[in-house]
């Protein structure tokens, strides 16, 4: 299983793949120079139980940390990950 980042102007997405198949995606939009908004996280059918959604959100967190960005988790799933891991993710929550 590996995650690819696909930036596209002021938007982008992280895609998790296994065996050449997409298992899920997380999309984001840039909000100014220092924030991104996670607007959608989806695990595709057949990827249940693999932690796809959480892995995608955490890939976004690592991206934000590397680039000095804050994250606004607008997506309900991403917001739940942030809420459940509040102390660990406080440094990037916008």
C-alpha positions as CSV (number, residue, x, y, z in Angstrom):
1,X,0.0,0.0,0.0
2,X,1.4,3.4,-0.9
3,X,0.1,7.0,-1.0
4,X,0.6,9.4,-3.9
5,X,0.2,13.2,-3.7
6,X,-1.4,14.8,-6.8
7,X,-1.3,18.6,-6.6
8,X,-3.4,20.5,-9.1
9,X,-3.1,24.3,-8.8
10,X,-4.9,25.5,-5.6
11,X,-6.4,22.0,-5.1
12,X,-4.9,18.5,-4.7
13,X,-5.5,15.0,-3.5
14,X,-3.8,12.1,-1.9
15,X,-4.6,8.7,-3.3
16,X,-3.8,5.4,-1.6
17,X,-3.1,2.5,-3.9
18,X,-2.5,-1.2,-3.6
19,X,-1.7,-3.6,-6.5
20,X,-2.4,-0.9,-9.0
21,X,-5.8,-0.2,-7.6
22,X,-7.0,3.0,-6.0
23,X,-8.3,2.2,-2.5
24,X,-9.4,5.8,-1.6
25,X,-8.7,9.5,-1.8
26,X,-8.6,12.6,0.2
27,X,-9.0,16.0,-1.5
28,X,-8.0,19.4,-0.3
29,X,-8.1,23.1,-1.3
30,X,-5.5,25.7,-0.4
31,X,-6.8,28.5,1.8
32,X,-4.3,31.3,1.4
33,X,-0.6,30.7,1.8
34,X,-0.6,28.9,5.1
35,X,-3.7,26.6,5.2
36,X,-5.3,23.8,3.4
37,X,-8.9,22.6,3.8
38,X,-9.5,18.9,3.8
39,X,-12.9,18.8,2.0
40,X,-13.4,15.1,1.2
41,X,-12.1,11.7,2.4
42,X,-13.3,8.5,0.9
43,X,-12.4,4.8,1.1
44,X,-13.6,3.1,-2.0
45,X,-15.6,-0.1,-1.9
46,X,-13.5,-3.2,-1.2
47,X,-11.0,-1.3,1.0
48,X,-13.0,-1.6,4.2
49,X,-11.1,-2.4,7.4
50,X,-7.7,-1.3,6.0
51,X,-7.6,2.1,7.7
52,X,-7.5,3.9,4.4
53,X,-9.3,7.1,5.5
54,X,-7.0,7.6,8.5
55,X,-3.9,6.9,6.5
56,X,-5.0,9.5,4.0
57,X,-5.7,12.1,6.6
58,X,-2.3,11.4,8.3
59,X,-0.6,11.8,4.9
60,X,-2.2,15.3,4.7
61,X,-0.9,16.0,8.2
62,X,2.7,15.1,7.3
63,X,2.4,17.2,4.2
64,X,1.2,20.1,6.3
65,X,4.0,19.7,8.8
66,X,6.6,19.5,6.1
67,X,5.4,22.7,4.4
68,X,4.5,24.7,7.5
69,X,0.8,24.6,6.8
70,X,-2.3,24.4,9.0
71,X,-5.3,22.2,8.2
72,X,-9.0,23.0,8.5
73,X,-10.7,19.6,8.6
74,X,-14.0,20.5,6.9
75,X,-14.7,16.9,5.9
76,X,-16.6,15.1,8.7
77,X,-14.3,12.1,8.6
78,X,-11.1,14.2,8.8
79,X,-12.7,16.3,11.6
80,X,-13.3,13.1,13.6
81,X,-9.7,12.0,13.1
82,X,-8.6,15.4,14.4
83,X,-11.0,15.4,17.3
84,X,-9.9,11.9,18.4
85,X,-6.2,12.8,18.2
86,X,-6.5,16.4,19.4
87,X,-3.2,16.5,21.3
88,X,-1.2,14.8,18.5
89,X,-2.6,17.0,15.8
90,X,-2.9,20.3,17.6
91,X,0.2,21.7,15.9
92,X,-1.5,21.6,12.4
93,X,-5.1,22.2,13.2
94,X,-6.1,25.5,11.7
